[in-house]
């Protein structure tokens, strides 16, 4: 069983082409803006997890998450310190 998606592409020599498909799933027509007929090509988009896709690296993801979490906590501490200084100056 193939995992993927077949897409119909209209190939025409004209600069702009329009594809018309009937609502009932009937015939597909490919006509260019100047009235010439184009050709239909079926392109298969593979959605499978092929051998060239690396596996999910949990240790690298944990490193990214840890860096982001520490950055947010550090930014919170810096902003809280700035707020304390501003409140001190305001009350003085």
FIGUDO-80366 format. One record per residue (C-alpha): x, y, z; residue in one letter. Coordinates in steps of 0.25 Angstrom, whole numbers, padded with zeros to 4 digits, always signed. Layout:
% residues N
XYZA ...
***
This chain:
% residues 92
+0000+0000+0000X +0006+0013-0004X +0005+0025+0006X +0004+0038-0002X -0004+0047-0010X -0006+0048-0025X -0007+0062-0030X -0012+0066-0044X -0003+0077-0050X -0007+0085-0063X +0005+0087-0072X +0003+0097-0083X +0012+0105-0092X +0004+0118-0089X +0008+0127-0078X -0005+0124-0070X -0013+0112-0070X -0026+0108-0063X -0031+0094-0058X -0045+0091-0058X -0051+0079-0050X -0065+0075-0050X -0072+0074-0036X -0076+0060-0038X -0062+0055-0040X -0063+0053-0055X -0054+0057-0066X -0042+0067-0063X -0039+0078-0074X -0027+0086-0075X -0028+0098-0084X -0019+0110-0085X -0024+0125-0085X -0022+0126-0100X -0031+0113-0102X -0020+0103-0105X -0021+0090-0099X -0010+0086-0088X -0006+0073-0083X -0009+0067-0070X +0002+0061-0062X +0000+0053-0049X +0010+0056-0038X +0012+0046-0026X +0015+0053-0013X +0021+0042-0003X +0017+0044+0011X +0024+0032+0017X +0035+0033+0027X +0047+0029+0018X +0060+0024+0022X +0067+0037+0019X +0059+0044+0030X +0066+0044+0043X +0060+0038+0056X +0055+0048+0067X +0066+0051+0076X +0061+0052+0090X +0074+0057+0096X +0075+0069+0086X +0060+0072+0088X +0063+0072+0103X +0074+0082+0101X +0066+0091+0093X +0054+0091+0103X +0064+0093+0115X +0070+0105+0108X +0057+0111+0105X +0052+0109+0119X +0064+0115+0126X +0064+0127+0116X +0049+0130+0121X +0052+0128+0135X +0065+0137+0134X +0057+0148+0126X +0046+0147+0137X +0057+0149+0148X +0063+0161+0141X +0050+0168+0138X +0046+0166+0153X +0059+0172+0157X +0057+0184+0148X +0043+0185+0154X +0048+0185+0168X +0058+0196+0164X +0047+0205+0158X +0038+0203+0170X +0050+0207+0179X +0052+0220+0171X +0038+0223+0170X +0036+0222+0185X +0048+0230+0189X 
***
